[in-house]
Amino acid sequence: MIPVDEALSIALAAVPAPQAEERALADALGRVLAASAISTLDLPPFDQSAVDGYAVRHADIAQAPLDLPVSQTIAAAARAGTPVLQAGTAARIFTGGWLPTSADVSVRQELTQRDGDRVRILQALAAGTDIRRQGEELRRGDTIGSAGARITPGLLGAIAMGGVCAVQVYRQPRIAVLVTGDEVAPPGAVLKPGQIADANGPLLQAHLQHWGYTQVRLRYVDDRYDSVCVALAKAFAEADIVLTTGGVSVGDHDHVPAAAQACGATTLFWKVAQKPGMPLYVASTGRSQLFGLPGNPASVLVNLLVYVRPALARFEGVQTLPAWRRGRLATDVRAETAKTLWLRMREATDDGGQSMLRPLGKQASHMLSNLAEASVLVRIPAAADGRCSAGAIVEWSPL
């Protein structure tokens, strides 16, 4: 067995190199920028009013209150050129309207009184009041989103404001999921004697969908060596990342490692010093990477979060590892003497703002029901005395 951190390092080093592609901005949400998104225009694109009101010259309202004739109306719409304001007049203007030449104050409507074709300015205002200057937010050529940034709804909106309609992003991985085991029945199937309803397929698909990965192929494979070979060969041909569940331990029907090697994959490691999820098998064809996950659902969950998710992000060009958070154990928990122990817990913040972690029952590797309450996966380091005391600071990651 190898340590958790060594296993993660090996797995990430073997992730196939990311590939860039151009995507319409409307289809780029959640993707990672392969090249910086650059503004094609100034923001704002011209001097404009920040309010509904009247554009005036500061010099003309220094002795306010006073009346000025209204010379024109400027709506928030395109114009052939910059409007001109004559000295001693006011221009009716609306939010976003193009500020006329020589105007340097936008007087909000609440500070005026309109009477026909004249307006009374009720108080003097400083030059620049309620004016948005051209380029005060961004200049043409400025970077809006840097390469390596994941496109959030907010970033997408900012890129759109910069006049960008298409971006270079990293291609998302094509993912194949193979659920092995004669005892496993797909959702909705009538259970035969000795069979169990599959949780692994739905669990993997749900997490992948939640993370934004939609190119996922799911197949069920029986426990015959030839069947596993055929399924793996097809998966390697179709996918960048291949996930299998079951078939990686030492039983007579655990065919995944041998079948992977028969399909040309090179074993990177097999078995990690962790519980649950010890018999994790990782291999690579150079073009595709295989994560052979143990069949117990809790083992699938642990390896998915700890190893697969960072590998998927690495495929999309995200080089940094996800940051583990730190919290304090609310109660004593057992520890393994030579393995990392992964426990599902509930995290809450105490009155002092400290993250407190509360263990839950039903932690066996075949159990998932505590996920209805669990919010975090907690890393309990190996301890010679087999315990981790209440108050200890440990690392955790959101589920």
Secondary structure, DSSP 8 states (H G I E B T S, - for coil): -B-HHHHHHHHHHTS----EEEEEGGG-TT-BBSS-EE-SS-BSSS-EESSSEEEE-GGGGTT-SEEEEEEEEE-SS--SS--B--TT-EEEE-TT-B--BT--EEEEGGGEEEETTEEEE-S---TTTTEE-TTSSB-TT-EEE-TT-B--HHHHHHHHHTT--EEEEE----EEEEEE-TTEE-TT----TT-EE--HHHHHHHHHHHTT---EEEEEE-S-HHHHHHHHHHHHHH-SEEEEES--SSSTT--HHHHHHHTT-EEEEE-BSEES-TT-EEEE-SS-EEEEE-SSHHHHHHHIIIIIHHHHHHHTT--S----EEEEESS-EE--SSSEEEEEEEEEE-TTS-EEEEE-S--STT--GGGGT--EEEEE---TTSEE-TT-EEEEEE-
